C-alpha cells in the first residue's frame, strides 16, 4: 500500500494510532513496530495519540465529595 502512495506524486495518507503511555518503553516498541513492518514513507504522516490517564485509571482511587449538611 505504501508503494502505491510513493508512486503517486499527489497522494498522501494520515494514519492514527493510540498508545497508553504508562511506560516510556511504549514509544520504543511503537517505533520498532513501524520500522520492522516498513510502515514509513515520505507520503505518510503518523498521528500518535497518547490517551489521558483519567480514562485509563480505575475509579476506585477517586475521593468522594464531602457530604453537605452533615
C-alpha positions as MATLAB code, in Angstrom:
seq = 'XXXXXXXXXXXXXXXXXXXXXXXXXXXXXXXXXXXXXXXXXXXXXXXXXXXXXXXXXXXXXXXXXXXXXX';
ca = [
       0.000    0.000    0.000;
       2.811    2.424    0.795;
       4.450    1.714   -2.531;
       1.249    2.877   -4.253;
       1.396    6.126   -2.294;
       5.029    6.683   -3.184;
       4.302    6.054   -6.863;
       1.694    8.806   -6.853;
       3.037   12.321   -6.622;
      -0.022   13.932   -5.028;
      -1.418   11.198   -2.772;
      -0.713   11.188    0.935;
      -2.053    9.261    3.901;
      -2.542   10.116    7.539;
      -2.645    7.228    9.981;
      -3.592    7.409   13.643;
      -2.536    5.110   16.418;
      -3.085    5.327   20.165;
      -0.706    4.438   22.942;
      -1.479    4.298   26.616;
       1.755    5.882   27.775;
       2.037    4.038   31.062;
       5.689    3.251   30.365;
       8.317    5.152   28.394;
       9.287    1.958   26.600;
       5.979    2.080   24.696;
       7.454    4.734   22.377;
      10.393    2.431   21.598;
       8.063   -0.504   21.000;
       5.912    1.574   18.664;
       8.942    2.842   16.730;
      10.326   -0.690   16.398;
       6.940   -1.961   15.166;
       6.780    0.756   12.493;
      10.350    0.059   11.339;
      10.014   -3.751   11.384;
       6.851   -3.579    9.290;
       8.295   -0.883    6.999;
       5.405    1.499    7.627;
       7.366    4.659    6.950;
       7.157    6.823    3.865;
       7.517   10.471    2.884;
       3.866   10.285    1.799;
       2.584    9.129    5.205;
       2.010   11.168    8.336;
       1.543    9.340   11.641;
      -0.562   10.925   14.373;
       0.192    9.282   17.678;
      -2.471    9.810   20.311;
      -1.446    9.416   23.933;
      -4.587    8.682   25.912;
      -5.168   10.775   29.046;
      -4.572    8.940   32.297;
      -8.020    9.755   33.637;
      -9.664    7.495   31.057;
      -7.379    4.572   31.859;
      -7.196    4.527   35.637;
      -9.779    2.710   37.703;
     -12.213    4.912   39.579;
     -11.582    3.247   42.956;
      -8.899    5.820   43.859;
     -11.153    8.821   43.320;
     -12.268   10.607   46.501;
     -15.949   11.131   47.096;
     -17.081   14.729   47.594;
     -17.863   15.682   51.203;
     -21.476   15.293   52.286;
     -23.313   18.583   52.600;
     -25.362   19.404   55.716;
     -23.782   16.767   57.904;
];
